[in-house]
C-alpha cells in the first residue's frame, strides 16, 4: 500500500543557475564551520572571503574550506568590491551595525542575516528599511523552514492531506551549548531558540490572531534572564491552536543521563502527522522523521524517509533562496519583510509574559505597519 503514495514532498533546495556567486562570510563560529560552509561546499559554491569577530576562527575556516581571502575585520570584507553576497552569522546585537555599513556598498547585491534578525522588532524594522532603500535583497536564515520534516509537512498541508487543522504542538528538550553569547542577554529562549518554532508555525499555518506565553527562569543556569523554560500558544481565527514547550538547559549535569529531543505533532479533521527533529544528535547525522495517516490513504501510516539532515543540509536552502532572488530580481522566499511578522510574534510573546495576558498579534504587528516604508506590507 505504501506504493500508492507518490507525492513529491519538496524537501530539497532549488539551486540558482549560477554557482559562482562571490560570498563573503562574516562570522566563523560553529554554525558557520559546521553548517553554512559544509552546505555550500556540498553544493559546489565557492565562498570568496571570510572574517570573524576574533580573527582566529576565520583563518581556521579559510584553511578547512579553501576560502581564498581572509579579512581582518568585517569592515574590510564589505569594502572589497568583489563580494556580491554577504552571509552574516554574528550575535544579533551586532547585526544592525554591520547592515548600516553594508548597504552603502554598491557591489553588495544580497545579504543573508542570521536569526533573530535583531534584538527587538524596532531594530529589525530598521534593518529591513535600510536594505529596501538600498535595493539590496535581504534573506533571513530561518533554517527550520528547510528541515526536511517541516518541508514535507508543509507540502502535505498545502495538499490538504489532514483537512482543517485542530492542534499543532512542538516539544523541545535541548541544550544550546555553543551559544555562550546568550548569557549577556535577558531575552534568551524565545528570541534565540524558540524563534525556530515561532517562525515555523508561521511557515506552516500563517500569522496567528492571538498569542499567549508563560515562562520561568531556569535555575539550572548561572546567569540572569527572563525566559529560560517557555510555553507559548498561537490561536488562529478558526480556533486552531499551535503551541510549543521549550526546555533548553534540559540536563541536571554530571551524574545524570542527557535526554534531548524535539518532537512535533499536527492533528486535523482528516488525518494527523507526527515526527522528530534530528538536530539534538548533531554532529551525528540523524535525519528528521515524519509519520502520517490520512483519509486520502485509508487505514495506514505512511513514513517517508530521506538521507538529508537539518544541520547542515538545511543551510543550503536558506542561502539558495536568497541567491535565486538576486538572480531573478524577486523577493526572497524567507525575506526580511516576512521575518518582521516573526519578530512581531516574538514581541507578542514577551508582551504576554510581561503583562500576564493574551495579546492580539495586531498589537505588536502595528509597529511594522506604522513605518512609512512598510505601507505595502
C-alpha positions as CSV (number, residue, x, y, z in Angstrom):
1,X,0.0,0.0,0.0
2,X,2.9,2.4,0.5
3,X,3.5,2.5,-3.2
4,X,0.2,4.4,-3.6
5,X,1.9,7.5,-2.1
6,X,4.0,9.3,-4.7
7,X,3.7,13.0,-3.8
8,X,6.9,15.0,-4.2
9,X,7.5,16.3,-0.7
10,X,9.6,19.2,-1.9
11,X,12.4,18.7,0.7
12,X,15.3,19.8,-1.5
13,X,16.6,23.3,-2.1
14,X,16.3,24.7,-5.6
15,X,19.7,25.8,-6.7
16,X,20.4,29.1,-8.6
17,X,21.7,28.9,-12.2
18,X,24.9,30.5,-11.0
19,X,27.1,28.6,-8.5
20,X,29.9,31.2,-8.6
21,X,28.3,34.0,-6.6
22,X,31.2,35.6,-4.6
23,X,30.1,35.1,-1.0
24,X,31.7,36.9,1.9
25,X,31.1,35.3,5.3
26,X,31.1,37.5,8.5
27,X,31.4,35.1,11.4
28,X,33.3,31.8,11.7
29,X,31.8,30.2,14.7
30,X,30.5,26.6,15.0
31,X,27.3,27.3,13.0
32,X,29.4,28.7,10.1
33,X,32.1,26.0,10.1
34,X,29.7,23.0,10.8
35,X,26.7,24.1,8.8
36,X,27.0,27.1,6.4
37,X,30.3,26.2,4.8
38,X,29.7,22.5,4.7
39,X,26.4,23.0,2.9
40,X,27.9,25.4,0.4
41,X,30.8,23.1,-0.3
42,X,28.4,20.2,-0.9
43,X,26.5,22.3,-3.4
44,X,29.6,23.4,-5.2
45,X,29.6,27.0,-4.1
46,X,32.9,28.7,-3.6
47,X,32.9,31.4,-0.9
48,X,35.2,34.3,-1.8
49,X,36.2,35.6,1.7
50,X,35.6,35.3,5.4
51,X,36.2,37.3,8.6
52,X,35.3,36.7,12.2
53,X,34.9,38.9,15.3
54,X,38.0,37.5,16.9
55,X,40.0,36.6,13.7
56,X,41.1,33.1,14.8
57,X,38.1,31.3,13.6
58,X,38.2,32.9,10.1
59,X,41.7,31.7,9.5
60,X,40.8,28.1,10.5
61,X,37.7,28.1,8.4
62,X,39.5,29.5,5.4
63,X,42.1,26.7,5.6
64,X,39.5,24.0,6.0
65,X,37.2,25.2,3.2
66,X,39.8,26.7,0.8
67,X,38.4,30.2,1.1
68,X,41.0,32.4,-0.7
69,X,40.6,35.7,1.2
70,X,40.7,36.3,5.0
71,X,39.9,39.8,6.2
72,X,41.0,41.3,9.5
73,X,37.6,42.9,10.1
74,X,34.1,42.9,8.7
75,X,34.6,46.5,7.6
76,X,37.4,45.4,5.3
77,X,35.4,42.5,4.0
78,X,32.4,44.5,3.0
79,X,34.6,47.1,1.3
80,X,36.0,44.5,-1.2
81,X,34.1,45.2,-4.4
82,X,34.5,41.6,-5.5
83,X,31.9,40.5,-2.9
84,X,28.3,40.1,-4.1
85,X,26.6,38.3,-1.3
86,X,27.1,38.8,2.5
87,X,26.5,35.8,4.7
88,X,26.2,37.2,8.3
89,X,26.4,34.9,11.3
90,X,27.1,37.0,14.3
91,X,25.2,37.6,17.6
92,X,22.0,39.6,17.0
93,X,23.2,42.7,18.9
94,X,25.9,43.2,16.3
95,X,23.9,42.7,13.1
96,X,22.3,46.1,12.7
97,X,25.7,47.9,12.9
98,X,27.0,45.7,10.0
99,X,23.9,46.2,7.9
100,X,24.2,50.0,8.2
101,X,27.6,49.9,6.6
102,X,27.0,47.1,4.2
103,X,24.1,48.7,2.4
104,X,26.4,51.6,1.5
105,X,28.4,49.3,-0.7
106,X,27.1,49.3,-4.3
107,X,28.6,45.9,-5.1
108,X,26.6,44.0,-2.4
109,X,23.5,42.5,-4.1
110,X,22.2,40.3,-1.3
111,X,22.5,39.8,2.4
112,X,21.6,36.6,4.4
113,X,21.2,37.6,8.1
114,X,21.2,35.2,10.9
115,X,18.0,34.9,13.0
116,X,17.0,36.6,15.2
117,X,17.2,39.4,12.7
118,X,17.8,41.9,15.6
119,X,17.4,42.2,19.4
120,X,13.9,43.6,19.0
121,X,11.2,44.5,16.5
122,X,12.3,48.1,16.2
123,X,15.8,47.2,15.2
124,X,14.5,44.6,12.8
125,X,12.3,47.2,11.1
126,X,15.4,49.4,10.7
127,X,17.4,46.6,9.0
128,X,14.6,45.9,6.5
129,X,14.2,49.6,5.8
130,X,17.9,50.0,5.1
131,X,18.1,47.1,2.7
132,X,14.9,48.1,0.8
133,X,16.1,51.7,0.4
134,X,19.5,50.4,-0.9
135,X,17.9,47.9,-3.3
136,X,19.7,45.0,-1.5
137,X,17.9,41.6,-1.3
138,X,17.5,40.6,2.3
139,X,17.0,37.0,3.4
140,X,16.9,35.6,6.9
141,X,18.4,32.3,7.9
142,X,15.2,30.8,9.4
143,X,16.7,27.3,8.7
144,X,14.0,25.2,10.4
145,X,11.9,26.1,7.3
146,X,14.3,23.8,5.4
147,X,14.3,21.0,7.9
148,X,13.2,18.0,5.8
149,X,10.3,17.0,8.1
150,X,9.0,20.6,8.1
151,X,9.2,20.8,4.3
152,X,7.4,17.5,4.0
153,X,4.7,18.6,6.5
154,X,4.2,21.9,4.7
155,X,3.7,20.1,1.4
156,X,1.1,17.7,2.9
157,X,-0.7,20.7,4.5
158,X,-0.8,22.5,1.2
159,X,-2.3,19.4,-0.4
160,X,-5.0,19.2,2.3
161,X,-3.9,15.7,3.5
162,X,-5.2,16.4,7.0
163,X,-8.2,18.6,6.4
164,X,-8.9,21.5,8.8
165,X,-6.1,21.6,11.4
166,X,-7.2,21.4,15.0
167,X,-4.0,21.4,17.0
168,X,-0.2,21.6,16.4
169,X,2.4,21.0,19.1
170,X,6.2,21.1,19.4
171,X,8.1,19.9,22.5
172,X,11.8,20.6,22.8
173,X,14.4,19.4,25.3
174,X,17.8,20.7,24.1
175,X,21.0,22.5,25.2
176,X,22.4,25.4,23.1
177,X,25.9,24.6,24.2
178,X,27.6,26.7,21.5
179,X,25.8,30.0,22.3
180,X,27.8,31.5,25.0
181,X,26.8,34.9,23.8
182,X,23.3,34.3,25.1
183,X,24.5,34.8,28.7
184,X,24.7,38.6,28.2
185,X,21.0,38.9,27.2
186,X,17.9,39.0,29.3
187,X,15.7,37.6,26.5
188,X,17.2,34.3,25.7
189,X,14.9,31.4,25.0
190,X,12.1,32.7,22.8
191,X,14.2,35.2,20.9
192,X,17.1,32.9,20.3
193,X,15.8,29.3,20.4
194,X,12.1,29.3,20.4
195,X,12.2,31.6,17.4
196,X,12.7,28.4,15.3
197,X,9.2,27.2,16.4
198,X,7.6,30.7,16.3
199,X,8.8,31.1,12.7
200,X,7.9,27.5,11.6
201,X,4.4,27.9,13.0
202,X,4.0,31.0,10.7
203,X,5.5,29.0,7.8
204,X,3.1,26.2,8.3
205,X,-0.1,28.0,9.4
206,X,0.3,31.7,8.8
207,X,0.1,34.6,11.3
208,X,-1.9,33.9,14.5
209,X,-4.7,36.1,15.8
210,X,-3.8,35.8,19.5
211,X,-0.6,34.9,21.4
212,X,-0.3,33.7,25.0
213,X,3.1,33.0,26.6
214,X,4.3,31.9,30.1
215,X,7.9,31.4,31.2
216,X,10.1,30.8,34.2
217,X,13.7,31.4,34.9
218,X,15.7,28.3,34.7
219,X,17.5,27.5,38.0
220,X,20.0,25.2,36.2
221,X,21.7,28.3,34.7
222,X,24.1,30.7,36.4
223,X,23.1,33.9,34.6
224,X,20.2,36.3,34.9
225,X,17.4,36.1,32.3
226,X,13.7,36.5,31.7
227,X,12.8,33.3,29.9
228,X,14.5,30.0,30.5
229,X,11.7,27.5,30.1
230,X,8.9,28.8,27.9
231,X,5.5,27.8,26.6
232,X,3.6,29.9,24.0
233,X,0.4,29.3,22.2
234,X,-0.8,30.8,18.9
235,X,-4.5,30.9,18.4
236,X,-6.0,31.4,14.9
237,X,-9.3,32.9,13.7
238,X,-10.7,29.4,13.1
239,X,-9.9,28.4,16.7
240,X,-6.9,26.2,15.7
241,X,-4.1,26.2,18.3
242,X,-0.3,25.8,17.8
243,X,1.7,25.5,21.0
244,X,5.4,24.8,21.9
245,X,7.1,23.9,25.1
246,X,10.8,24.7,25.1
247,X,13.2,23.5,27.8
248,X,16.7,24.4,26.6
249,X,19.0,23.7,29.5
250,X,17.5,20.3,30.0
251,X,20.3,18.5,31.8
252,X,21.0,18.2,35.5
253,X,24.7,17.8,35.0
254,X,27.4,15.2,35.6
255,X,26.0,12.0,37.1
256,X,22.8,12.1,35.1
257,X,22.0,11.0,31.6
258,X,21.1,13.6,28.9
259,X,17.7,13.2,27.3
260,X,17.4,15.7,24.4
261,X,14.8,15.7,21.6
262,X,12.5,17.8,19.6
263,X,9.1,16.2,18.8
264,X,6.2,17.6,16.8
265,X,2.6,16.6,16.1
266,X,-0.2,18.0,13.9
267,X,-3.8,16.9,14.2
268,X,-6.5,17.6,11.6
269,X,-10.1,16.6,10.8
270,X,-8.9,14.2,8.1
271,X,-5.6,12.9,9.4
272,X,-2.6,13.6,11.5
273,X,1.2,13.6,11.4
274,X,3.9,13.4,14.0
275,X,7.7,13.3,13.8
276,X,11.0,14.2,15.3
277,X,13.8,16.7,14.5
278,X,17.2,15.0,14.3
279,X,19.2,18.1,15.4
280,X,19.9,17.0,19.0
281,X,22.0,14.2,17.7
282,X,24.3,16.6,15.8
283,X,27.1,16.3,14.8
284,X,25.9,12.7,14.2
285,X,23.7,12.6,11.0
286,X,20.3,11.7,12.2
287,X,17.5,12.6,9.7
288,X,14.3,14.2,11.0
289,X,11.3,12.0,10.7
290,X,7.6,12.2,9.7
291,X,4.8,9.6,10.0
292,X,1.3,10.4,9.0
293,X,-2.2,8.9,8.4
294,X,-4.8,10.4,6.2
295,X,-8.3,9.7,4.7
296,X,-6.6,10.0,1.3
297,X,-4.8,6.7,2.0
298,X,-7.2,5.0,4.5
299,X,-6.1,2.8,7.4
300,X,-2.4,3.1,7.1
301,X,0.6,5.0,8.4
302,X,3.0,6.4,5.8
303,X,6.6,7.0,6.7
304,X,8.7,8.8,4.0
305,X,12.5,8.7,4.6
306,X,15.5,10.6,3.4
307,X,19.2,10.8,4.0
308,X,19.5,14.6,4.4
309,X,19.6,16.2,7.9
310,X,18.6,19.6,9.3
311,X,22.2,20.5,10.3
312,X,23.9,21.2,7.9
313,X,21.8,20.4,4.8
314,X,19.0,23.0,5.6
315,X,21.5,25.8,5.4
316,X,21.8,25.3,1.6
317,X,18.1,26.1,1.3
318,X,18.4,29.4,3.2
319,X,21.3,30.6,1.0
320,X,19.8,29.4,-2.3
321,X,16.5,31.2,-1.7
322,X,18.5,34.4,-1.4
323,X,20.7,33.7,-4.4
324,X,17.7,32.9,-6.6
325,X,16.1,36.2,-5.5
326,X,19.2,38.0,-6.6
327,X,19.4,36.1,-9.8
328,X,15.8,36.6,-10.8
329,X,15.2,40.0,-9.1
330,X,12.4,38.6,-6.9
331,X,11.6,38.8,-3.2
332,X,13.5,36.1,-1.2
333,X,11.3,33.2,0.0
334,X,12.4,33.9,3.6
335,X,12.6,37.7,3.2
336,X,13.3,40.4,5.7
337,X,9.7,41.7,5.2
338,X,8.3,38.3,6.1
339,X,10.6,38.0,9.1
340,X,9.2,41.1,10.6
341,X,6.0,39.2,11.2
342,X,8.1,36.5,13.1
343,X,9.7,39.3,15.1
344,X,6.3,40.8,15.8
345,X,5.2,37.3,17.1
346,X,8.3,37.2,19.3
347,X,7.4,40.7,20.7
348,X,3.8,39.4,21.4
349,X,5.2,36.6,23.4
350,X,7.3,38.9,25.6
351,X,4.4,41.3,26.0
352,X,2.2,38.4,27.1
353,X,4.8,37.4,29.7
354,X,5.3,41.0,30.9
355,X,1.6,41.8,31.2
356,X,0.4,38.3,32.1
357,X,-2.3,38.2,29.4
358,X,-3.2,37.1,26.0
359,X,-2.0,39.5,23.3
360,X,-3.6,40.3,20.0
361,X,-1.0,39.8,17.3
362,X,-2.1,43.0,15.7
363,X,-0.9,44.9,18.8
364,X,2.8,44.2,18.0
365,X,2.4,44.0,14.2
366,X,1.2,47.6,14.1
367,X,4.8,48.7,14.8
368,X,5.6,47.3,11.4
369,X,2.8,48.9,9.5
370,X,3.2,52.3,11.2
371,X,6.5,52.8,9.4
372,X,6.4,54.7,6.2
373,X,8.5,52.2,4.2
374,X,6.1,49.4,5.1
375,X,2.9,50.7,3.7
376,X,2.9,48.0,1.1
377,X,3.3,45.1,3.5
